[in-house]
Amino acid sequence: MSRVQAGDIQLGWREWGRGDVTVVFIHGNLASKDWIELAAPLFPSGLRVIGIDWRGCGDSDRPKPVADYSNYTMQQHAQDLLAALDALGIRFCHLATHSTGGIIAARMLLMQPERFGRVFALDPITPLGMAFNADQIGVFRAMMASKEVTRAVMATAASSLFVPDSLAPNTVPRFREGLGDIPLLFERILDQTFGVSEGIWIGTPVNLNLEWESKELERRMAEIRHAHLVLWGERDGWIPPADLRAMATEMPDCRLVIVPGVGHSMNLENPALYAGYFGAWFGGLTR
């Protein structure tokens, strides 16, 4: 396990490949850097890919959340990751994001725009944020208390891996046949997820709702001029496609691609397909 000092905490990180082009992977909520583990060996040569765990996730420190979860905001995660890049000596890189990693990246891009090149965003939460009511936050509380509930909800984030009927309420999700090593990684990821900080379980939806209410980043989308490739799995029930269309319209250099047959997590559901898009977007770069 490798860890890097980021301000007053340490964050877990992993590295795949070698090369002059560096891509930093920013994972989603309840997740970790390991979500690209099966895809990374399929990335093109010449890329150095680094995954960094948020505070509260994976191999990172888990600071005790304050009452309003203000030490687990999207801004705080962005500051942590920028500090980690400083400590790792990464002066310039590209970004690959998944889900909530997308809005964290938006804050990073606005804070230090000259530091970043291209962005590859898989099913991102956009700069609009996301609305969560009390009942929806209650689902996260139920997940925090029960690994079985966590399994059921996490399965909906990788829906193409499971027999459709097994995703119905009060049913145990069942993997499809022929998935190779993916179920083993899913089970390990599930164990990781159940161990995240309360600042992640509850703080993330609370703070995403504050982003949605404030409209701060929504008003600044036109300032994000970095080239974006945004993928949305057509079976994704988490990210509203209308938000992605707004992002593609408002940001100066943003292309939206709808991918059939996958849900919210192509990096886990179909690692080879994810690696193909990843390589097409970043392969051939010289910096």
SVG drawing of the C-alpha trace seen along z (x, -y; Angstrom):
<svg xmlns="http://www.w3.org/2000/svg" viewBox="-39 -32 47 51">
<polyline fill="none" stroke="black" stroke-width="0.4" points="0.0,0.0 1.4,-3.4 0.3,-6.6 1.0,-10.3 0.9,-13.3 -1.9,-15.7 -2.0,-18.5 -2.7,-17.1 -3.8,-13.6 -2.5,-10.8 -4.2,-9.5 -3.8,-6.0 -2.6,-5.8 -1.7,-3.3 0.3,-3.6 0.0,-1.6 2.3,-1.9 5.1,-4.3 5.4,-7.1 5.7,-10.8 1.9,-11.3 0.3,-11.2 -3.4,-10.5 -4.9,-10.8 -8.0,-8.8 -10.6,-10.3 -13.1,-7.7 -16.7,-8.1 -18.6,-8.0 -18.3,-4.9 -15.5,-3.8 -11.7,-3.7 -8.8,-3.8 -9.2,0.0 -12.3,-0.5 -9.9,-0.6 -7.8,2.3 -9.0,4.7 -9.0,2.0 -5.5,0.5 -3.5,3.4 -5.3,2.8 -4.4,-0.9 -1.9,-2.0 1.8,-2.0 3.3,-5.3 0.7,-6.3 1.4,-6.6 -1.9,-6.3 -2.3,-7.1 -5.4,-6.5 -5.8,-8.4 -8.3,-7.6 -10.4,-10.4 -10.2,-11.1 -12.4,-8.6 -12.1,-5.9 -9.8,-3.1 -6.4,-3.3 -6.7,-6.9 -7.1,-8.4 -10.6,-8.7 -10.9,-12.1 -13.8,-12.3 -16.6,-14.2 -17.7,-17.4 -21.4,-17.9 -22.2,-19.6 -19.8,-17.4 -17.9,-20.5 -14.6,-18.6 -15.9,-16.2 -17.1,-18.8 -16.3,-18.5 -13.9,-21.5 -12.1,-19.7 -11.6,-16.6 -10.3,-18.8 -7.9,-20.5 -6.7,-17.1 -6.1,-15.8 -4.2,-18.9 -2.0,-18.6 -1.4,-14.9 -0.3,-16.0 2.1,-18.5 3.6,-15.8 3.9,-13.3 5.7,-16.0 3.0,-16.0 3.0,-19.5 0.8,-18.7 -1.6,-15.8 -4.9,-14.7 -7.9,-13.5 -10.1,-10.4 -13.1,-10.6 -16.1,-8.4 -19.4,-9.6 -18.8,-12.1 -15.2,-12.3 -16.5,-14.5 -17.6,-17.4 -14.5,-17.1 -12.5,-17.4 -14.5,-20.5 -13.4,-22.2 -9.8,-21.2 -10.0,-22.5 -11.3,-25.9 -8.8,-26.2 -5.7,-25.4 -6.7,-25.3 -3.2,-25.5 -2.3,-22.2 -4.6,-20.0 -5.1,-18.8 -7.8,-16.5 -10.6,-15.0 -12.3,-11.6 -15.5,-11.6 -17.5,-8.4 -21.1,-8.9 -20.1,-12.1 -22.0,-14.1 -21.8,-17.4 -21.1,-20.9 -24.8,-21.1 -24.4,-18.9 -27.2,-16.5 -30.3,-16.9 -30.8,-14.5 -33.8,-14.7 -34.0,-13.3 -35.5,-9.9 -32.7,-9.5 -30.0,-10.3 -31.8,-7.7 -30.9,-5.1 -27.3,-5.8 -27.9,-5.5 -29.4,-2.1 -26.5,-1.1 -24.1,-2.2 -25.9,0.2 -26.2,3.2 -23.8,4.9 -26.8,6.6 -28.4,3.3 -25.0,2.0 -24.7,5.0 -28.1,4.4 -27.5,0.7 -24.0,1.2 -25.3,3.8 -27.5,1.1 -24.4,-1.0 -23.0,1.9 -26.3,3.2 -25.1,5.0 -23.2,7.5 -26.4,9.0 -29.4,11.0 -32.0,8.3 -34.7,10.0 -32.3,10.3 -32.1,6.4 -35.7,6.2 -36.5,5.0 -36.0,7.6 -34.0,9.8 -30.3,10.9 -28.4,9.7 -27.0,12.6 -24.1,12.3 -24.5,13.2 -22.4,16.1 -19.1,15.6 -17.8,12.5 -14.3,13.8 -12.5,12.0 -15.1,9.2 -17.2,10.7 -14.1,11.2 -13.2,7.5 -16.8,6.5 -16.8,8.5 -13.5,6.8 -14.9,3.4 -18.0,4.2 -15.8,4.9 -14.0,1.6 -17.3,-0.3 -18.7,0.9 -15.6,-0.4 -15.7,-4.1 -16.1,-7.0 -19.5,-8.4 -18.2,-11.6 -18.5,-9.6 -21.7,-7.7 -23.7,-10.8 -21.4,-13.7 -21.3,-13.1 -25.0,-13.3 -25.3,-16.2 -22.6,-18.1 -23.7,-17.2 -27.1,-18.6 -25.5,-21.8 -23.7,-22.1 -27.1,-21.7 -28.7,-24.3 -25.9,-26.9 -25.6,-26.7 -22.1,-28.1 -20.4,-25.6 -23.4,-25.6 -22.8,-29.3 -19.1,-28.7 -19.4,-25.8 -18.4,-28.1 -15.1,-28.8 -14.1,-25.1 -12.4,-25.1 -10.5,-21.8 -11.4,-19.2 -13.9,-16.7 -15.1,-13.3 -18.2,-12.4 -19.6,-8.8 -23.0,-7.9 -24.1,-4.2 -27.7,-3.9 -28.5,-1.7 -27.3,-4.2 -30.1,-5.0 -28.0,-7.3 -27.0,-10.2 -29.8,-12.2 -28.9,-12.5 -30.4,-16.0 -27.6,-17.1 -25.0,-15.7 -26.6,-17.4 -26.5,-20.7 -22.8,-20.1 -22.1,-19.4 -24.0,-22.5 -22.5,-25.0 -18.8,-23.8 -16.9,-25.1 -15.2,-21.8 -17.3,-18.9 -18.5,-15.9 -21.2,-13.5 -21.3,-9.9 -24.1,-7.5 -22.9,-3.9 -25.4,-1.0 -25.5,2.1 -23.7,0.7 -24.8,-1.0 -23.2,-3.5 -19.8,-1.8 -18.3,-0.7 -14.8,-0.6 -16.1,2.3 -18.8,3.7 -16.8,3.8 -13.1,3.1 -12.0,3.8 -14.5,1.3 -13.6,-1.3 -9.9,-0.8 -10.7,-1.2 -12.3,-4.6 -9.6,-5.6 -6.8,-4.7 -8.6,-6.5 -8.8,-9.7 -5.4,-9.7 -3.3,-7.5 -0.9,-9.4 -0.6,-12.4 3.0,-13.7 2.4,-15.6"/>
</svg>
